[in-house]
Every structure is written in C-alpha cells, then in structure tokens.
Amino acid sequence: MTLTDASPAARAEEEASDHTLATTYAPAEPVDLRATLGPIGRGPYDPTTQWEASSSAVVWRTFTTPDGPVTLRLEQPGRGAAISARAWGPGSEWAIAGVPQLCGADDDWSQLDLSRHPFLADTLRRNPGLRLPTTRRVFEAMAPAIFEQKVTSLEAYREWARLVTRFGTMPPGPAHLMPRNLRVAPTPEVWRAIPSWEWHQAGVDPTRSRTLVEAASRAAAIERAADGADPTTALTSLRGIGPWTVAETLQRSHGHPDQVSVGDYHVPHFVGYALAGDRQCDDEGMLELLEPWAGQRQRVVRLILLSGRLPERRGPRATITDHRRR
C-alpha cells in the first residue's frame, strides 16, 4: 500500500505519529531515483531497502542515524521529477536533512570527458539523472560488503537477509503502509553479540563473521577513518578489510567518484570488454584502461554497467558453498 492509497483515517494517523518529517527535494539537475539508489540495496530481498512495484519510483530505506533508527520513504513520480521524502523515527531530522546528498546532490559529472568513447557519452546522454549517492553511514555500508567477500552475490544476499531479519529490529513508522519484510539492520553492538552458531546456521563462514564482528567493535573509528585524508589506507589496516571492501563501502557511504572494486569477480571483465573488447581483462588491465579518468573512475564503471555493452557470461559460474554443512 502506498501513502496515496491509504484511507483518510490511515493517513491522518500516520501524519500525527511522533518523529515524522517530510520534504520535497527539487534538484537543480535531473535525478533518476532508481538509477541513483539502485546500488544501495543488496539484492531484491534486502530487508533494509525495498522498492515498490509501481509506476512511480518508490523506495523504502531503514538505517540507524546518530540520533537513532529511521524509516525513509522516497517517491519520484517520473524520471527527473521532484522527489518526495517522508521519514519516521528518532532519526527523522538527520535523514531528511541528508536527502539531497542521498540523491547525489554533491556528485558533479560536468568535468567527465567521454570524447574518446562515444558509446559512454551516449549512455550518459540517455541517463542524465544518474548520480552517485551518499548515505553518510560507513559501517552500515561496510557490513553487507563483508558478507559479499569471496562468495557469490546470491549467497551473500541470502545470508544478509536471514541475519538482518533475525537480529534486526522492526522499523519505526506506520506498519500498515510499509513493506512487510522491512527491518532496521542490527547495530554494531548487536552484530558483536550474535552467537557463532547463528552465523553458521545462516551460512556465513568463520572468516567473514569474524571480520564483521571486529569491524563492529571499531564502528566509531571506521566512521572517522572514512572521513580522513587517506581512507583506503586507514580502513584496510583493519583485519579482513581489503581494497574491494573499502571501495564497495565508500562508493555508497561517500558517493566516492574514483573508488573501483579491485578484486571483483566480474567488473574487470565488464570494463575490459566495454573499453577494449577484452573479456579476459584482469584488475591490472582494468586499472590501465580506466587511468584516463583518474579521479572519476567509478563514474565510468557505472556508465559501463548501464551501457549494455557487457560480455556474455560463458565461463564457469562461481560455486555456491553451503558452509552450514561444514
């Protein structure tokens, strides 16, 4: 059910609830809500990010702000239209204040030179509302990235959904309007307290569970380190956190325009095929191809992923390992 579908009584109840704020964000440049926020969710069943099946772009997001948990609903009736935002919970003010950044207000594409690759220029022309989002929550972006270390996306999405549903909390706001499976991800304190057998039952191997628990124990330091002069060096000093995890985190938490997912199973092949016709491209080759756009390489990767110029997946698929059988 959407807010507009709700009865007058239900809408009145929702509007009168505590810690409820709303705003409308009318960006100076076009923003495509689906293209911009699509990478934030971790799979189609992510309990913290749910898209409505409607003609409008409508997304529900939950997260924990410095002021407490929040449920945020964003709606864009058409690509490039103004974005309506409503938030519930103690973190409402913090979330509403960050809507422009979340929708890519700080992401400036004006200096990106795509003249050497007309197909990229055409992709940007066809997607003028593409932006890199900034969530401002580093640990909450890092946690699902740790789940995705060295396993298939399907495995990681399944494990993330199981543990967030099991140990997350019900989101603030009108339950009768929200997606049924929406949850607020566990806080660092809760992640640290999850027993080992629960990780095992969810399918998470000891290496990844240990990495996440250690990251949770240093969540405050992680937030500070990400804002430092050299966040990659600072964050990779943590055990179990490598360049891939840092890139996947900062792409979302900071809308970082240059963080490339080195070590990814697919991205080097996609970049190599799109820019050089080489489906066997490795990390070194990918970085060489992206060098002309140093400082904006993640923007180019996003355009490649939207371009449709991707190789067919002919090679062997990564094996899905059931760690619960070990």
GIGIPE-V957861 format. One record per residue. N is the residue number from 0. SS is DSSP state (h for helix, s for strand, l for the rest). PHI is phi in whole degrees, 0 to 359 (NA if undefined). D_FIRST is the distance of its C-alpha to the first C-alpha in Angstrom with 2 decimals. Layout:
((N;SS;PHI;D_FIRST) (N;SS;PHI;D_FIRST))
This chain:
((0;l;NA;0.00) (1;l;262;3.79) (2;l;298;6.78) (3;l;288;8.22) (4;l;279;6.04) (5;l;293;6.78) (6;l;291;10.23) (7;h;304;13.30) (8;h;294;14.19) (9;h;294;11.09) (10;h;294;11.54) (11;h;295;15.20) (12;h;297;14.89) (13;h;296;13.04) (14;h;291;15.63) (15;h;272;18.43) (16;l;294;17.84) (17;l;291;20.71) (18;l;56;21.03) (19;s;243;18.37) (20;s;226;19.44) (21;s;216;18.29) (22;s;204;20.25) (23;s;235;20.49) (24;s;257;22.56) (25;l;248;24.67) (26;l;293;26.87) (27;l;293;30.40) (28;l;247;30.08) (29;l;301;27.28) (30;l;230;24.68) (31;l;259;22.57) (32;h;299;19.66) (33;h;295;19.13) (34;h;294;22.91) (35;h;284;23.54) (36;h;267;21.07) (37;h;309;21.08) (38;h;289;24.04) (39;h;289;22.60) (40;l;289;20.46) (41;l;251;22.64) (42;l;89;21.54) (43;l;290;18.31) (44;l;246;17.60) (45;l;301;18.58) (46;l;293;16.98) (47;l;263;17.57) (48;s;216;16.03) (49;s;231;12.88) (50;s;262;12.02) (51;l;280;8.89) (52;l;273;10.19) (53;l;214;10.13) (54;l;291;13.19) (55;l;273;13.00) (56;s;273;13.94) (57;s;231;11.24) (58;s;231;12.47) (59;s;252;12.09) (60;s;230;15.64) (61;s;236;17.44) (62;s;193;21.19) (63;s;253;24.08) (64;s;266;25.82) (65;l;300;29.35) (66;l;259;27.89) (67;s;127;25.56) (68;s;289;22.09) (69;s;211;19.22) (70;s;246;15.59) (71;s;239;15.31) (72;s;242;12.53) (73;s;243;14.16) (74;s;223;13.23) (75;s;232;15.95) (76;l;293;15.64) (77;l;200;18.83) (78;l;301;21.40) (79;l;92;23.63) (80;l;284;21.55) (81;l;299;21.11) (82;s;250;18.51) (83;s;270;16.35) (84;s;232;16.23) (85;s;222;15.05) (86;s;229;16.44) (87;s;233;16.61) (88;l;111;19.61) (89;l;302;23.38) (90;l;269;23.26) (91;h;301;21.22) (92;h;297;24.33) (93;h;297;25.54) (94;h;292;22.33) (95;h;295;21.96) (96;h;297;25.67) (97;l;266;25.30) (98;h;303;22.61) (99;h;303;25.43) (100;h;296;27.10) (101;h;301;23.99) (102;l;269;23.61) (103;l;86;27.30) (104;l;298;29.05) (105;l;269;32.14) (106;l;264;32.38) (107;l;255;35.22) (108;l;264;35.97) (109;l;295;38.74) (110;l;263;41.62) (111;l;280;40.51) (112;l;264;43.26) (113;l;248;42.22) (114;l;296;45.30) (115;l;283;46.69) (116;l;227;43.70) (117;h;304;42.55) (118;h;293;39.73) (119;h;289;38.16) (120;h;298;38.72) (121;h;291;37.07) (122;h;297;34.05) (123;h;293;33.68) (124;h;299;34.21) (125;h;281;31.38) (126;l;229;29.06) (127;l;294;30.01) (128;l;266;26.85) (129;l;289;27.51) (130;l;224;28.04) (131;l;264;28.71) (132;l;280;26.28) (133;l;235;27.64) (134;l;274;25.69) (135;l;70;28.76) (136;l;237;28.29) (137;h;284;31.06) (138;h;299;31.00) (139;h;290;27.27) (140;h;276;27.94) (141;h;286;31.08) (142;h;303;29.78) (143;h;293;27.79) (144;h;296;30.66) (145;h;296;33.05) (146;h;302;31.10) (147;l;272;31.70) (148;l;292;35.44) (149;l;60;37.57) (150;l;225;35.02) (151;l;288;32.82) (152;h;301;29.35) (153;h;301;28.03) (154;h;300;29.88) (155;h;297;28.80) (156;h;299;25.06) (157;h;296;25.39) (158;h;294;27.44) (159;h;301;25.31) (160;h;297;22.14) (161;h;297;24.26) (162;h;284;25.88) (163;h;294;22.98) (164;h;294;21.03) (165;h;286;24.30) (166;h;243;25.51) (167;l;285;22.69) (168;s;243;21.07) (169;s;295;17.71) (170;l;285;16.22) (171;l;290;16.52) (172;l;115;13.77) (173;l;284;11.01) (174;l;299;10.38) (175;l;288;7.71) (176;l;257;5.42) (177;l;274;7.31) (178;l;305;8.09) (179;l;298;10.29) (180;l;268;13.44) (181;l;293;13.52) (182;s;218;17.01) (183;s;268;19.63) (184;l;301;22.69) (185;l;303;25.86) (186;l;286;28.21) (187;h;306;31.69) (188;h;296;33.11) (189;h;287;30.83) (190;h;304;31.50) (191;h;294;35.19) (192;h;266;35.05) (193;l;293;33.44) (194;l;294;36.24) (195;h;300;37.82) (196;h;290;36.95) (197;h;288;33.21) (198;h;300;33.64) (199;h;298;35.76) (200;h;297;33.33) (201;h;283;30.55) (202;l;99;33.06) (203;l;271;33.94) (204;l;289;37.68) (205;h;300;39.85) (206;h;295;40.47) (207;h;289;36.87) (208;h;296;36.08) (209;h;295;39.24) (210;h;297;38.40) (211;h;292;34.98) (212;h;297;36.51) (213;h;293;39.29) (214;h;296;36.94) (215;h;297;34.93) (216;h;289;38.24) (217;l;238;38.88) (218;h;302;35.43) (219;h;296;36.80) (220;h;293;39.67) (221;h;297;37.40) (222;h;300;35.46) (223;h;291;38.84) (224;h;297;40.36) (225;h;294;37.64) (226;l;265;38.61) (227;l;280;42.29) (228;l;291;44.65) (229;l;226;44.51) (230;h;296;41.21) (231;h;297;41.87) (232;h;297;45.16) (233;h;295;43.84) (234;h;284;40.85) (235;h;285;42.82) (236;l;286;45.31) (237;l;282;42.88) (238;l;297;43.69) (239;l;89;41.41) (240;l;252;39.90) (241;l;249;41.19) (242;h;301;40.71) (243;h;298;37.82) (244;h;297;35.75) (245;h;297;36.71) (246;h;298;35.76) (247;h;298;32.33) (248;h;286;31.80) (249;h;290;33.21) (250;h;302;31.47) (251;h;262;28.20) (252;h;289;29.38) (253;l;240;31.82) (254;l;55;30.91) (255;l;292;34.47) (256;l;283;35.73) (257;l;240;38.57) (258;l;286;37.40) (259;l;250;37.85) (260;l;280;36.86) (261;l;292;40.44) (262;l;100;40.63) (263;l;287;37.51) (264;l;292;37.94) (265;l;249;36.70) (266;h;304;36.80) (267;h;301;40.63) (268;h;295;40.66) (269;h;296;38.01) (270;h;295;39.92) (271;h;298;43.27) (272;h;292;42.28) (273;h;291;40.69) (274;h;262;43.54) (275;h;221;46.55) (276;l;70;45.74) (277;l;248;46.32) (278;l;286;43.81) (279;l;264;45.97) (280;l;300;45.64) (281;l;255;45.65) (282;h;300;44.65) (283;h;298;47.98) (284;h;295;47.75) (285;h;299;44.19) (286;h;296;45.27) (287;h;294;48.29) (288;h;294;46.24) (289;h;273;43.87) (290;h;306;46.77) (291;h;302;47.05) (292;h;250;43.67) (293;l;308;44.52) (294;l;99;42.27) (295;l;222;39.41) (296;h;294;39.32) (297;h;293;35.67) (298;h;298;34.74) (299;h;295;36.89) (300;h;299;35.33) (301;h;299;31.82) (302;h;295;33.22) (303;h;299;34.91) (304;h;294;31.73) (305;h;273;30.07) (306;h;289;33.24) (307;l;86;33.13) (308;l;273;36.77) (309;l;235;36.40) (310;l;286;38.78) (311;l;292;38.08) (312;l;274;37.77) (313;l;263;41.06) (314;l;285;42.13) (315;l;294;41.49) (316;l;282;38.08) (317;l;297;38.00) (318;l;283;38.36) (319;l;275;35.57) (320;l;258;37.34) (321;l;266;36.28) (322;h;290;37.69) (323;h;290;37.00) (324;h;271;40.01) (325;l;272;42.38))
